[in-house]
Amino acid sequence: MEEKPKDIVSKLVSKYIEEKPNRITLKLAWDNKNSIVNIKGDNLNEAVEYSGLIDFTSFTNGVVEAYRQTYGKLEEIPVSFRETTYKNDEVSIGLYPTGSAGIFDIFIKYKN
């Protein structure tokens, strides 16, 4: 059975959560139908390419799931039509899709 995109993203992000990334980006390469997930932070810059397109919903759900597993319950706060923040006392996750460009950025801030 093929692994779901959300689970692929969640596992990838979980590997790097302890390094406290401050930006996680999904870029869709339309020409070759691949997805690139880039995880950046202080002394961290990992890019992983996947065969096939990961949809934005699976991407965001995978990132949020990984953070919930590590940091516990996250409150969902709608900011605007396309922006949402998830946060608790330890972490804040801001979702910013650019849509037509095929790029979805997630910015993370840590309280400690």
DRENROMAR-244868 format. One record per atom (N, C-alpha, C): atom name; residue in one letter; z, y, x. Coordinates in pm, 1 decimal, always signed. Atoms other than C-alpha are relative to their C-alpha. Layout:
N
+------+------+----------+----------+----------+
: name : resn :       pz :       py :       px :
+------+------+----------+----------+----------+
:   CA :    A :        Z :        Y :        X :
...
+------+------+----------+----------+----------+
This chain:
112
+------+------+----------+----------+----------+
: name : resn :       pz :       py :       px :
+------+------+----------+----------+----------+
:    N :    M :     +0.0 :   -118.9 :    +84.2 :
:   CA :    M :     +0.0 :     +0.0 :     +0.0 :
:    C :    M :     +0.0 :   +125.2 :    +88.6 :
:    N :    E :    +13.5 :   -122.3 :    -78.6 :
:   CA :    E :   -100.7 :   +339.6 :   +136.7 :
:    C :    E :   +117.1 :    +94.6 :    -28.5 :
:    N :    E :   -112.3 :    -92.1 :    +12.0 :
:   CA :    E :   +177.7 :   +588.8 :   +201.7 :
:    C :    E :    -44.0 :   +128.0 :    -70.4 :
:    N :    K :    +30.4 :   -122.8 :    +73.8 :
:   CA :    K :   +188.7 :   +891.1 :    -29.8 :
:    C :    K :     +7.5 :   +120.0 :    +93.7 :
:    N :    P :     -2.0 :   -119.4 :    -85.2 :
:   CA :    P :   +112.5 :  +1231.3 :   +125.9 :
:    C :    P :   +138.6 :    +64.9 :     +8.6 :
:    N :    K :   -133.5 :    -60.9 :     -0.6 :
:   CA :    K :   +455.8 :  +1364.1 :    +23.7 :
:    C :    K :    +92.3 :    -73.5 :    +97.0 :
:    N :    D :    -85.4 :    +80.4 :    -87.8 :
:   CA :    D :   +626.8 :  +1078.4 :   +208.8 :
:    C :    D :    -39.9 :    +16.4 :   +146.8 :
:    N :    I :    +49.2 :    -23.0 :   -136.4 :
:   CA :    I :   +408.4 :  +1131.0 :   +517.3 :
:    C :    I :    +58.2 :   +131.1 :    +53.7 :
:    N :    V :    -50.3 :   -131.7 :    -40.2 :
:   CA :    V :   +508.9 :  +1498.8 :   +530.8 :
:    C :    V :   +151.9 :     -4.3 :    +18.3 :
:    N :    S :   -145.7 :     +8.0 :     -7.5 :
:   CA :    S :   +876.5 :  +1424.9 :   +463.3 :
:    C :    S :    +45.6 :    -70.1 :   +128.0 :
:    N :    K :    -36.0 :    +72.8 :   -122.2 :
:   CA :    K :   +893.9 :  +1171.6 :   +747.5 :
:    C :    K :    -27.5 :    +83.1 :   +124.6 :
:    N :    L :    +34.5 :    -83.0 :   -114.7 :
:   CA :    L :   +717.1 :  +1406.4 :   +988.8 :
:    C :    L :   +101.6 :   +112.7 :    +17.9 :
:    N :    V :    -92.9 :   -112.6 :     -7.1 :
:   CA :    V :   +939.9 :  +1704.4 :   +908.0 :
:    C :    V :   +140.4 :    -48.0 :    +38.2 :
:    N :    S :   -132.4 :    +55.2 :    -31.3 :
:   CA :    S :  +1254.3 :  +1487.8 :   +924.0 :
:    C :    S :    +17.8 :    -24.2 :   +149.4 :
:    N :    K :     -6.3 :    +24.6 :   -144.2 :
:   CA :    K :  +1170.5 :  +1403.5 :  +1286.3 :
:    C :    K :    +36.0 :   +125.5 :    +78.2 :
:    N :    Y :    -17.8 :   -125.6 :    -73.0 :
:   CA :    Y :  +1193.2 :  +1771.7 :  +1382.2 :
:    C :    Y :   +107.4 :    +92.0 :    -58.0 :
:    N :    I :    -98.1 :    -87.4 :    +65.3 :
:   CA :    I :  +1463.3 :  +1913.0 :  +1150.5 :
:    C :    I :   +113.2 :    +39.9 :    +93.2 :
:    N :    E :   -111.2 :    -31.8 :    -89.9 :
:   CA :    E :  +1735.7 :  +1894.0 :  +1415.8 :
:    C :    E :    -37.0 :   +108.9 :   +100.1 :
:    N :    E :    +45.6 :   -105.2 :    -91.2 :
:   CA :    E :  +1523.3 :  +2125.2 :  +1634.3 :
:    C :    E :    -14.7 :   +134.7 :    -71.2 :
:    N :    K :     +1.9 :   -120.5 :    +84.2 :
:   CA :    K :  +1537.3 :  +2382.6 :  +1350.9 :
:    C :    K :   -130.5 :    +78.2 :     +7.3 :
:    N :    P :   +126.3 :    -74.3 :     +4.2 :
:   CA :    P :  +1172.2 :  +2473.8 :  +1306.5 :
:    C :    P :    +13.5 :   +122.2 :    -90.6 :
:    N :    N :     -5.8 :   -118.0 :    +85.1 :
:   CA :    N :  +1118.5 :  +2820.9 :  +1164.1 :
:    C :    N :   -129.9 :    +21.6 :    -78.2 :
:    N :    R :   +126.5 :     -9.3 :    +74.0 :
:   CA :    R :   +761.6 :  +2768.2 :  +1040.5 :
:    C :    R :    -66.9 :   -137.1 :     -2.1 :
:    N :    I :    +74.1 :   +125.1 :    +17.2 :
:   CA :    I :   +579.4 :  +2465.5 :   +901.9 :
:    C :    I :   -125.8 :    +35.9 :    -78.8 :
:    N :    T :   +126.9 :    -40.7 :    +59.3 :
:   CA :    T :   +211.2 :  +2508.1 :   +818.7 :
:    C :    T :    -89.4 :   -120.6 :    -27.1 :
:    N :    L :   +103.6 :    +96.9 :    +32.8 :
:   CA :    L :    -46.3 :  +2292.0 :   +643.2 :
:    C :    L :   -132.8 :    +74.0 :     +3.7 :
:    N :    K :   +134.6 :    -57.3 :     -3.9 :
:   CA :    K :   -407.0 :  +2370.4 :   +727.4 :
:    C :    K :    -97.7 :   -110.0 :    -36.7 :
:    N :    L :   +100.6 :    +96.1 :    +43.1 :
:   CA :    L :   -689.5 :  +2192.9 :   +550.2 :
:    C :    L :   -130.5 :    +27.2 :    +73.3 :
:    N :    A :   +128.4 :    -10.1 :    -70.0 :
:   CA :    A :  -1000.1 :  +2128.3 :   +759.9 :
:    C :    A :   -106.3 :    -55.6 :    -94.2 :
:    N :    W :    +93.8 :    +41.7 :   +104.4 :
:   CA :    W :  -1260.4 :  +2121.0 :   +485.3 :
:    C :    W :   -121.2 :    -73.7 :    +56.1 :
:    N :    D :   +122.5 :    +58.5 :    -54.3 :
:   CA :    D :  -1550.8 :  +2029.9 :   +713.3 :
:    C :    D :    +13.7 :   -150.0 :    +28.9 :
:    N :    N :    -16.7 :   +143.4 :    -27.3 :
:   CA :    N :  -1405.3 :  +1693.5 :   +821.0 :
:    C :    N :   +104.2 :    -66.5 :    -90.2 :
:    N :    K :    -94.9 :    +50.4 :    +99.6 :
:   CA :    K :  -1163.7 :  +1649.3 :   +528.2 :
:    C :    K :   +128.5 :    -54.5 :    +63.8 :
:    N :    N :   -125.8 :    +34.5 :    -64.4 :
:   CA :    N :   -854.9 :  +1635.3 :   +750.9 :
:    C :    N :   +104.8 :   +106.3 :    -30.0 :
:    N :    S :   -112.0 :    -91.6 :    +16.8 :
:   CA :    S :   -513.2 :  +1798.0 :   +725.7 :
:    C :    S :    +74.0 :     +9.2 :   +131.6 :
:    N :    I :    -77.6 :    -20.8 :   -121.3 :
:   CA :    I :   -318.6 :  +1948.6 :  +1013.5 :
:    C :    I :   +133.5 :    +61.8 :    -40.2 :
:    N :    V :   -134.0 :    -52.5 :    +24.0 :
:   CA :    V :    +57.9 :  +1997.4 :   +988.7 :
:    C :    V :    +52.1 :    +49.3 :   +134.5 :
:    N :    N :    -51.2 :    -60.5 :   -122.4 :
:   CA :    N :   +198.4 :  +2235.1 :  +1248.9 :
:    C :    N :   +145.1 :    +39.1 :    -22.8 :
:    N :    I :   -143.1 :    -28.7 :     +8.7 :
:   CA :    I :   +572.4 :  +2260.9 :  +1309.5 :
:    C :    I :    +37.3 :    +84.3 :   +121.2 :
:    N :    K :    -30.0 :    -93.3 :   -108.7 :
:   CA :    K :   +688.2 :  +2561.3 :  +1513.3 :
:    C :    K :   +144.6 :    +47.8 :     -7.5 :
:    N :    G :   -134.0 :    -55.8 :    -12.4 :
:   CA :    G :  +1020.8 :  +2689.8 :  +1635.0 :
:    C :    G :    +22.2 :    +37.4 :   +144.8 :
:    N :    D :    -33.3 :    -29.6 :   -139.4 :
:   CA :    D :  +1198.7 :  +2792.2 :  +1953.0 :
:    C :    D :    -21.1 :   -127.4 :    +81.0 :
:    N :    N :    +31.7 :   +116.0 :    -85.6 :
:   CA :    N :  +1060.6 :  +2555.0 :  +2218.9 :
:    C :    N :    -56.3 :   -118.4 :    -79.1 :
:    N :    L :    +57.5 :   +105.5 :    +83.6 :
:   CA :    L :   +879.4 :  +2359.2 :  +1946.2 :
:    C :    L :   -135.8 :    +46.8 :    -50.5 :
:    N :    N :   +133.2 :    -27.6 :    +52.3 :
:   CA :    N :   +507.5 :  +2352.7 :  +1867.7 :
:    C :    N :    -74.4 :   -133.0 :     -7.6 :
:    N :    E :    +62.0 :   +131.0 :    +20.5 :
:   CA :    E :   +387.0 :  +2021.6 :  +1727.9 :
:    C :    E :   -106.0 :    +10.6 :   -108.9 :
:    N :    A :   +107.7 :     +5.3 :    +99.1 :
:   CA :    A :    +56.8 :  +1973.0 :  +1546.6 :
:    C :    A :    -40.4 :   -145.6 :    -17.0 :
:    N :    V :    +37.0 :   +138.2 :    +30.1 :
:   CA :    V :    -23.3 :  +1644.9 :  +1375.1 :
:    C :    V :   -115.8 :     +4.0 :    -98.6 :
:    N :    E :   +117.9 :     +3.4 :    +85.7 :
:   CA :    E :   -363.9 :  +1574.6 :  +1223.6 :
:    C :    E :     -1.9 :   -131.2 :    -77.5 :
:    N :    Y :     +9.4 :   +116.5 :    +87.5 :
:   CA :    Y :   -406.7 :  +1336.4 :   +929.9 :
:    C :    Y :   -140.3 :    -11.5 :    -55.1 :
:    N :    S :   +128.0 :    +26.5 :    +63.3 :
:   CA :    S :   -722.0 :  +1178.0 :   +801.5 :
:    C :    S :    +18.7 :    +15.8 :   -150.6 :
:    N :    G :    -12.9 :    -25.3 :   +143.1 :
:   CA :    G :   -768.4 :  +1303.4 :   +446.7 :
:    C :    G :    +69.2 :   +132.4 :    -25.6 :
:    N :    L :    -58.3 :   -128.3 :    +36.7 :
:   CA :    L :   -657.4 :  +1614.9 :   +264.1 :
:    C :    L :   +135.0 :    -20.7 :    -67.7 :
:    N :    I :   -132.4 :     +1.2 :    +62.3 :
:   CA :    I :   -288.4 :  +1663.3 :   +182.5 :
:    C :    I :     +4.5 :   +119.5 :    -94.2 :
:    N :    D :     -3.4 :   -110.3 :    +96.0 :
:   CA :    D :   -254.4 :  +1868.5 :   -134.2 :
:    C :    D :   +126.4 :    +83.7 :    +21.1 :
:    N :    F :   -110.6 :    -93.2 :    -21.2 :
:   CA :    F :    -24.0 :  +2171.9 :   -135.3 :
:    C :    F :   +129.5 :    -48.7 :    -66.2 :
:    N :    T :   -119.6 :    +47.1 :    +70.1 :
:   CA :    T :   +215.1 :  +2017.8 :   -389.6 :
:    C :    T :    +69.2 :   -110.8 :    +78.7 :
:    N :    S :    -58.6 :   +107.9 :    -79.7 :
:   CA :    S :   +266.9 :  +1703.0 :   -181.7 :
:    C :    S :    +61.9 :    +54.9 :   +127.9 :
:    N :    F :    -50.5 :    -62.3 :   -122.1 :
:   CA :    F :   +313.5 :  +1918.4 :   +128.0 :
:    C :    F :   +135.0 :    +66.1 :    -25.8 :
:    N :    T :   -125.6 :    -70.2 :    +27.2 :
:   CA :    T :   +580.4 :  +2141.1 :    -24.9 :
:    C :    T :   +109.7 :    -96.7 :    -42.1 :
:    N :    N :   -101.3 :    +96.4 :    +42.9 :
:   CA :    N :   +757.4 :  +1851.6 :   -194.5 :
:    C :    N :    +52.7 :    -82.0 :   +117.4 :
:    N :    G :    -42.3 :    +75.2 :   -118.3 :
:   CA :    G :   +765.3 :  +1660.5 :   +135.8 :
:    C :    G :    +92.8 :    +80.9 :    +88.5 :
:    N :    V :    -85.7 :    -86.5 :    -81.7 :
:   CA :    V :   +912.4 :  +1955.1 :   +327.2 :
:    C :    V :   +135.9 :    +19.4 :    -68.0 :
:    N :    V :   -125.2 :    -23.3 :    +72.9 :
:   CA :    V :  +1171.6 :  +2032.5 :    +58.6 :
:    C :    V :    +84.3 :   -128.2 :     -3.5 :
:    N :    E :    -73.2 :   +126.6 :     +2.1 :
:   CA :    E :  +1266.9 :  +1662.6 :    +32.6 :
:    C :    E :    +67.9 :    -25.6 :   +134.9 :
:    N :    A :    -58.1 :    +20.2 :   -133.0 :
:   CA :    A :  +1323.7 :  +1640.4 :   +409.3 :
:    C :    A :   +121.5 :    +90.8 :    +19.4 :
:    N :    Y :   -112.5 :    -92.9 :    -13.9 :
:   CA :    Y :  +1547.2 :  +1948.7 :   +399.3 :
:    C :    Y :   +115.6 :    -36.4 :    -92.5 :
:    N :    R :   -107.8 :    +44.4 :    +90.2 :
:   CA :    R :  +1741.0 :  +1818.1 :    +98.0 :
:    C :    R :    +76.0 :   -117.9 :    +59.9 :
:    N :    Q :    -65.6 :   +114.9 :    -62.1 :
:   CA :    Q :  +1811.2 :  +1495.1 :   +284.0 :
:    C :    Q :    +94.6 :    +43.2 :   +111.5 :
:    N :    T :    -82.2 :    -47.4 :   -111.4 :
:   CA :    T :  +1953.3 :  +1692.7 :   +576.4 :
:    C :    T :   +105.1 :   +102.1 :    -43.1 :
:    N :    Y :    -87.3 :   -112.2 :    +34.0 :
:   CA :    Y :  +2109.1 :  +2000.0 :   +412.3 :
:    C :    Y :    +59.9 :     -6.2 :   -140.7 :
:    N :    G :    -56.1 :    +12.4 :   +134.3 :
:   CA :    G :  +2191.3 :  +1879.4 :    +59.9 :
:    C :    G :    -78.2 :    +77.5 :   -104.0 :
:    N :    K :    +64.2 :    -64.0 :   +114.4 :
:   CA :    K :  +2112.5 :  +2042.2 :   -271.4 :
:    C :    K :    -50.4 :   +139.1 :    +35.3 :
:    N :    L :    +62.0 :   -130.2 :    -21.5 :
:   CA :    L :  +1878.3 :  +2342.2 :   -260.6 :
:    C :    L :    -29.8 :    +63.6 :   -135.3 :
:    N :    E :    +28.4 :    -73.6 :   +122.5 :
:   CA :    E :  +1856.9 :  +2605.5 :   -533.0 :
:    C :    E :   -142.9 :    +53.8 :     +6.4 :
:    N :    E :   +137.5 :    -50.7 :     +6.3 :
:   CA :    E :  +1500.2 :  +2689.6 :   -639.6 :
:    C :    E :     +0.3 :   +138.7 :    -62.5 :
:    N :    I :     +3.2 :   -137.7 :    +47.6 :
:   CA :    I :  +1439.3 :  +3063.0 :   -677.3 :
:    C :    I :   -145.6 :    +48.0 :     -1.4 :
:    N :    P :   +136.1 :    -53.4 :     +6.8 :
:   CA :    P :  +1098.1 :  +3179.1 :   -805.0 :
:    C :    P :     -0.1 :   +145.7 :    +44.8 :
:    N :    V :     +9.7 :   -136.1 :    -51.1 :
:   CA :    V :   +995.5 :  +3496.8 :   -619.8 :
:    C :    V :   -114.9 :    +72.4 :    -69.6 :
:    N :    S :   +116.6 :    -55.3 :    +67.7 :
:   CA :    S :   +649.9 :  +3559.4 :   -765.7 :
:    C :    S :    -85.1 :   -117.1 :    -48.6 :
:    N :    F :    +88.8 :   +104.5 :    +52.0 :
:   CA :    F :   +359.0 :  +3368.7 :   -916.7 :
:    C :    F :    -26.1 :   -109.2 :   +102.4 :
:    N :    R :    +35.5 :    +97.4 :   -102.6 :
:   CA :    R :   +280.1 :  +3197.7 :   -585.2 :
:    C :    R :   +108.6 :    -23.1 :   +103.9 :
:    N :    E :   -104.5 :    +12.8 :   -101.0 :
:   CA :    E :   +604.9 :  +3229.4 :   -391.0 :
:    C :    E :   +128.7 :    -53.1 :    -61.2 :
:    N :    T :   -127.1 :    +58.8 :    +41.7 :
:   CA :    T :   +923.8 :  +3026.1 :   -420.0 :
:    C :    T :    +89.5 :    -11.5 :   +121.6 :
:    N :    T :    -98.2 :    +20.0 :   -105.8 :
:   CA :    T :  +1241.0 :  +3011.6 :   -214.3 :
:    C :    T :    +95.2 :   -111.2 :    -43.0 :
:    N :    Y :   -101.9 :   +102.9 :    +20.5 :
:   CA :    Y :  +1472.0 :  +2712.2 :   -184.0 :
:    C :    Y :   +110.7 :    +31.6 :    +98.8 :
:    N :    K :   -106.0 :    -32.3 :    -94.7 :
:   CA :    K :  +1814.2 :  +2778.1 :    -38.1 :
:    C :    K :   +135.0 :    -55.3 :    -42.7 :
:    N :    N :   -140.9 :    +28.7 :    +21.4 :
:   CA :    N :  +2177.8 :  +2689.4 :     -3.5 :
:    C :    N :    +77.2 :    +79.3 :   +105.2 :
:    N :    D :    -82.5 :    -76.4 :    -93.8 :
:   CA :    D :  +2461.8 :  +2812.0 :   +219.7 :
:    C :    D :    -41.5 :    -17.9 :   +146.2 :
:    N :    E :    +36.7 :    +28.9 :   -138.3 :
:   CA :    E :  +2297.8 :  +2666.5 :   +533.9 :
:    C :    E :   -143.2 :    +35.4 :    +37.1 :
:    N :    V :   +141.7 :    -15.0 :    -30.6 :
:   CA :    V :  +1922.2 :  +2714.3 :   +502.8 :
:    C :    V :    -72.6 :    +70.1 :   -114.9 :
:    N :    S :    +85.6 :    -63.9 :    +99.2 :
:   CA :    S :  +1656.2 :  +2919.2 :   +324.5 :
:    C :    S :   -145.1 :    -33.9 :    +35.3 :
:    N :    I :   +137.8 :    +44.3 :    -21.0 :
:   CA :    I :  +1298.7 :  +2791.8 :   +281.9 :
:    C :    I :    -90.5 :    +83.0 :    -90.1 :
:    N :    G :    +92.8 :    -83.3 :    +76.8 :
:   CA :    G :  +1023.8 :  +3034.6 :   +175.0 :
:    C :    G :   -138.9 :    -59.6 :     +1.5 :
:    N :    L :   +132.8 :    +59.8 :    +14.0 :
:   CA :    L :   +694.8 :  +2892.4 :    +44.3 :
:    C :    L :   -103.4 :   +108.7 :    -27.6 :
:    N :    Y :   +103.4 :   -102.7 :    +11.7 :
:   CA :    Y :   +380.8 :  +3107.2 :    +86.1 :
:    C :    Y :   -140.1 :    -59.9 :     +8.8 :
:    N :    P :   +137.3 :    +52.3 :     -5.6 :
:   CA :    P :    +46.4 :  +2951.0 :    -12.0 :
:    C :    P :   -102.3 :   +112.2 :     +8.6 :
:    N :    T :   +110.7 :    -95.1 :     -3.4 :
:   CA :    T :   -268.6 :  +3134.9 :    +80.8 :
:    C :    T :   -120.5 :    -55.3 :    -74.6 :
:    N :    G :    +97.4 :    +59.3 :    +89.2 :
:   CA :    G :   -478.1 :  +2895.9 :   -124.9 :
:    C :    G :   -142.9 :     -6.1 :    +47.0 :
:    N :    S :   +143.5 :     +3.9 :    -26.9 :
:   CA :    S :   -839.4 :  +2990.5 :    -75.8 :
:    C :    S :    -31.3 :    -22.8 :   +147.7 :
:    N :    A :    +22.2 :    +20.4 :   -143.0 :
:   CA :    A :   -803.7 :  +2986.6 :   +302.9 :
:    C :    A :    +36.6 :   -142.3 :    +42.7 :
:    N :    G :    -39.1 :   +136.4 :    -32.9 :
:   CA :    G :   -668.5 :  +2630.6 :   +287.3 :
:    C :    G :   +121.1 :     -7.1 :    +91.4 :
:    N :    I :   -119.5 :     -4.9 :    -84.7 :
:   CA :    I :   -343.6 :  +2730.6 :   +456.9 :
:    C :    I :   +122.8 :    +22.0 :    -87.4 :
:    N :    F :   -125.7 :    -14.2 :    +72.1 :
:   CA :    F :    +11.3 :  +2693.5 :   +327.4 :
:    C :    F :   +109.6 :    +11.7 :   +104.8 :
:    N :    D :   -108.2 :    -24.2 :    -95.4 :
:   CA :    D :   +298.2 :  +2842.3 :   +528.9 :
:    C :    D :   +136.0 :    -15.0 :    -67.6 :
:    N :    I :   -139.2 :     +9.6 :    +42.7 :
:   CA :    I :   +663.5 :  +2755.7 :   +491.1 :
:    C :    I :    +83.2 :    +58.8 :   +113.3 :
:    N :    F :    -85.8 :    -65.2 :    -98.3 :
:   CA :    F :   +915.1 :  +2979.5 :   +668.6 :
:    C :    F :   +144.2 :    -40.6 :    -25.8 :
:    N :    I :   -136.0 :    +49.0 :    +12.9 :
:   CA :    I :  +1267.6 :  +2854.0 :   +734.6 :
:    C :    I :    +94.5 :    +91.0 :    +78.6 :
:    N :    K :   -107.2 :    -76.2 :    -65.3 :
:   CA :    K :  +1579.9 :  +3056.2 :   +814.3 :
:    C :    K :   +128.3 :    -80.6 :    -12.5 :
:    N :    Y :   -124.7 :    +75.0 :     -5.2 :
:   CA :    Y :  +1909.3 :  +2899.8 :   +913.6 :
:    C :    Y :   +116.9 :    +97.3 :     +7.3 :
:    N :    K :   -117.4 :    -86.6 :     -0.8 :
:   CA :    K :  +2253.8 :  +3051.5 :   +855.1 :
:    C :    K :    +76.5 :    -12.7 :   +132.3 :
:    N :    N :    -71.2 :    +21.2 :   -127.7 :
:   CA :    N :  +2396.4 :  +2900.7 :  +1177.7 :
:    C :    N :    -95.6 :    -34.0 :   +109.9 :
+------+------+----------+----------+----------+
